[in-house]
Amino acid sequence: MDEKTFDEKRHDQLTTAPKASEADSAKRVSVDEQSDGVKRIDVADTAAVRPGKPGE
């Protein structure tokens, strides 16, 4: 029996709801770890909900 990958499980979970679409499973953040151990988290420009105050 094949185990599903994290991305496959995430996709299944986010597209199972009755009104869900493929867009619901789109990645909204990217995490990059630099050589000095610092992690940078970027929110995708296409994310429907973004951190911060609206309009700023």
Buried (B, 14 or more C-beta within 10 A) or exposed (E): EEEEEEEEEEBEEBEEEEEEEEEBBEEEEEEEEEEEEEEEEEEEEEEEEEEEEEEE
